[in-house]
Amino acid sequence: MKVVILCGGRGMRMNEETEFRPKPLVKIGHLPVLVHVMKIYAHWGYKDFILCLGYRGEMIKDYFLNFDEHNNDFILEMGTRPKQISYVNKKSIIDDWRITFADTGLGTNTGGRLARIKNLLAGEEDFFLTYADGVADINLPDVLRYHKSKKTVGTLCGVNYVNPFGIIKPKSGLVAVFKEKPRSSGYINGGFYVFNKAIFKYVAPDENCVLEREPLQALSKKGQLSIYAHRGFWHCMDHMKHVEELNALYRSGDRSWMIWEPT
C-alpha cells in the first residue's frame, strides 16, 4: 500500500518560511512537518512513500539523503584518509522506509502532480494520498476499511473545523448566545485520502489540473466520493499562525497527532 504525498507547492501564505525552504521542511519541534506526516503513516505500517516534488524539491532530497546527520550528533573524520562518519548516541527516528522522489514540475497543481506519477502506482489497486502540511491522530487502517466497504473511487476524511470567529445569535436586539470559536457541525476536507486506480480517469498531467476541483467534483456527482468522518485531532499548517500553534502544542506536550510516541 503506497502513500503519495504532495510536496511541491510554493506555500505563498507562509512566505516568511518558504522564501528559504519548501513548506514540507518547516519544523514542528525538531522535525519537519513532512516527517511528522510520514510517521503517522509509518505508525500503521504504511512505509512505502512517493513524494511529489516541485518547489525547492532538491532541498527535500538533500534532507533525506543526509537524514542521520540532520538528526544526530556525529564525528566527521576527513583529510588524507577516506571520509568517515561515526554517530554519537544515534537515535532511531525512522525504520525501514522506502521513499521515491518524483519531480512533478515546479508550478504543477495537485491533480497534475498525481497524474504524473501514475506509472509509479502500476499494479496498485488502492493507494493513500495526502498533503505535506496537515497532521491528525487518524486511524488509517479504519479509513482503508471504510473506503473498501463503500466501493467508491475515492474517500476523503472530513473533519469538523473550529470557526476562527466567535458566533453571535441575536434575539430582540440582544445577544442571546455568544460562542467563542465554536466547532462547526459541518465538515471540511481534512486532506487524508484513499483512491482507487480509477482516479486516473479524472486527472491529467496538465499542470493546471487541480485535484480538489473538477476531479473531485466529478466523483461527487457520480456518487464515487465517500467521506470518512474523523472526529479526533486534526490541524493544518496553511499560515505562520498554524506553525506557531502546532509548535506551542508540541512544547506543551499536547502532541495528539504524534501517535507513534509511547503512551
C-alpha positions in Angstrom: 0.0 0.0 0.0 1.8 3.1 -1.2 1.4 6.6 0.3 1.5 9.5 -2.2 2.4 12.9 -0.5 2.0 16.1 -2.4 5.1 18.2 -1.6 5.6 20.6 -4.5 3.6 23.7 -3.7 5.1 27.2 -3.2 3.4 27.8 0.2 2.9 31.5 -0.6 0.8 32.1 2.6 3.9 31.2 4.7 6.4 33.3 2.8 8.4 34.1 6.0 9.5 30.4 5.9 9.0 29.3 2.3 11.2 32.0 0.9 14.1 30.0 2.1 12.8 26.4 2.2 9.9 24.3 0.9 6.9 24.2 3.2 7.3 20.4 3.9 10.6 21.2 5.7 9.2 23.8 8.1 9.6 22.3 11.5 7.3 21.2 14.3 9.7 20.7 17.2 12.9 19.3 15.9 11.5 17.6 12.8 10.0 18.9 9.5 6.2 18.6 9.2 6.7 16.2 6.3 8.4 13.7 8.6 5.5 14.1 11.1 3.1 13.2 8.3 5.2 10.2 7.2 5.5 9.0 10.8 1.7 9.0 11.1 1.5 6.5 8.1 4.5 4.5 9.2 2.9 4.0 12.7 0.2 2.0 11.0 2.7 0.0 8.8 2.5 2.1 5.6 6.1 2.9 4.8 6.3 3.0 1.0 6.2 6.7 0.1 6.1 8.6 -3.1 7.0 12.3 -2.7 5.7 14.5 -5.5 8.3 17.3 -5.6 8.3 20.7 -7.1 9.3 24.0 -5.4 12.8 23.5 -3.9 12.5 19.8 -4.3 16.2 19.4 -4.2 16.2 20.5 -0.6 13.8 17.7 0.3 16.1 15.2 -1.4 19.1 16.5 0.4 17.4 16.4 3.7 16.7 12.7 3.4 20.0 11.9 1.8 21.6 13.4 5.0 18.8 12.4 7.4 21.1 10.8 10.0 23.4 13.8 10.0 20.5 16.2 10.4 19.1 14.4 13.4 22.2 13.1 15.3 25.4 14.3 16.7 28.3 12.8 14.8 32.1 12.9 14.4 33.5 13.5 10.9 37.0 12.4 10.1 38.4 13.6 6.8 41.7 14.6 5.1 44.2 12.1 3.7 42.0 9.2 4.7 38.6 8.4 3.2 35.8 10.4 4.8 34.4 8.6 7.8 31.3 9.4 10.0 30.6 8.0 13.4 27.5 8.8 15.3 27.2 9.8 19.0 24.3 8.1 20.7 22.5 7.6 17.4 18.7 7.9 17.6 16.4 5.7 15.6 13.8 8.0 14.1 12.7 6.1 11.1 12.5 2.4 10.4 12.5 0.6 7.0 11.1 3.4 5.0 11.1 3.3 1.2 10.9 6.7 -0.4 10.5 7.5 -4.1 11.4 11.1 -5.0 9.5 12.2 -8.1 9.9 15.6 -9.8 6.4 16.6 -10.8 7.1 20.1 -12.0 7.7 23.5 -10.5 4.2 25.0 -11.0 2.1 21.9 -11.4 -1.2 21.8 -9.5 -2.3 18.9 -7.3 -4.2 16.8 -9.9 -1.3 17.2 -12.4 1.2 16.0 -9.8 -0.8 12.9 -9.1 -1.3 12.2 -12.9 2.5 12.5 -13.4 3.3 9.6 -11.0 0.7 7.2 -12.4 3.5 4.8 -13.7 4.8 4.6 -10.1 1.5 3.2 -9.0 1.2 0.5 -11.6 -0.3 -2.6 -10.2 -1.7 -0.8 -7.2 -5.5 -1.2 -6.7 -5.7 1.4 -4.0 -3.3 3.9 -2.5 -3.2 6.7 0.1 -2.8 10.3 -0.8 -2.2 13.3 1.5 -0.6 16.7 1.7 2.7 17.5 3.5 1.1 20.1 5.7 -1.6 18.5 7.8 -1.4 16.2 10.9 -4.0 14.1 12.7 -4.4 11.2 15.1 -6.2 9.3 12.3 -6.7 5.6 12.3 -5.6 4.8 8.7 -6.5 1.1 8.6 -10.0 2.1 9.6 -10.1 4.7 6.8 -9.0 2.0 4.4 -11.6 -0.5 5.6 -14.3 2.2 5.2 -13.1 3.0 1.7 -13.3 -0.6 0.6 -16.7 -1.0 2.2 -18.1 2.0 0.2 -16.6 0.7 -3.1 -16.1 4.2 -4.4 -13.2 5.6 -6.5 -12.2 7.9 -3.7 -12.6 8.5 0.0 -11.7 11.8 1.8 -11.5 12.4 5.5 -13.9 15.1 6.7 -13.1 17.0 9.9 -15.1 19.4 12.0 -13.3 22.7 11.9 -13.1 25.3 14.6 -14.7 28.6 13.4 -11.9 31.3 13.6 -14.5 33.8 14.8 -17.0 33.9 17.7 -20.6 33.2 16.8 -23.4 35.5 18.0 -27.1 34.7 17.9 -29.3 37.7 18.4 -32.8 37.8 19.9 -34.9 41.0 20.1 -31.9 43.2 19.6 -29.9 41.4 22.4 -27.2 38.9 22.3 -28.9 35.6 23.2 -26.0 33.3 22.5 -22.3 34.0 22.3 -19.9 31.2 21.4 -16.2 31.8 21.2 -14.7 30.0 18.2 -17.2 27.0 18.2 -16.5 23.7 16.4 -18.6 23.5 13.3 -21.3 20.8 12.8 -20.3 20.7 9.1 -17.1 19.1 7.6 -14.2 20.4 5.6 -11.7 18.3 3.6 -9.0 17.1 6.1 -6.6 16.1 3.3 -6.3 12.4 4.0 -7.5 10.4 1.0 -7.7 6.8 -0.3 -8.1 6.4 -4.0 -8.7 3.5 -6.4 -6.6 3.4 -9.5 -9.7 4.6 -11.4 -8.9 8.1 -10.2 -6.5 8.4 -13.2 -9.5 8.6 -15.5 -10.2 12.0 -13.8 -6.8 13.7 -13.6 -4.5 14.8 -16.3 -0.7 15.5 -16.3 -1.6 19.1 -17.3 0.0 21.4 -14.8 -3.4 23.3 -14.4 -5.3 20.2 -13.2 -6.4 20.8 -9.6 -7.5 17.6 -7.8 -9.8 19.4 -5.5 -11.8 21.0 -8.3 -13.0 19.1 -11.4 -11.8 15.6 -10.5 -13.3 15.5 -7.0 -16.4 17.4 -8.2 -16.9 14.8 -11.0 -16.5 11.9 -8.5 -19.0 13.6 -6.2 -21.6 14.0 -9.0 -21.2 10.3 -9.9 -21.6 9.1 -6.3 -18.0 7.9 -6.3 -16.6 10.0 -3.5 -17.1 8.9 0.1 -16.4 10.8 3.3 -14.9 9.3 6.4 -15.8 11.4 9.4 -12.7 11.9 11.6 -13.7 13.3 15.0 -10.3 13.3 16.6 -7.4 15.7 16.5 -6.6 17.5 13.2 -4.5 20.6 12.4 -3.5 22.1 9.1 -0.4 24.3 8.5 -1.5 26.9 6.0 -0.2 30.0 7.7 2.5 31.0 10.1 -0.2 31.2 12.8 -0.7 27.5 12.4 3.1 26.8 12.6 3.1 28.7 15.9 0.0 26.9 17.2 1.5 23.4 16.4 4.8 24.3 17.9 3.1 25.6 21.0 1.2 22.3 21.3 4.5 20.4 20.8 6.3 22.4 23.5 3.3 21.9 26.0 3.4 18.1 25.5 -0.1 18.1 23.9 1.0 16.2 20.8 -2.1 14.3 19.9 -1.0 13.7 16.3 2.2 12.0 17.4 0.6 8.6 17.7 3.9 6.9 17.3 5.1 8.1 20.7 4.8 5.7 23.6 1.8 6.4 25.8 
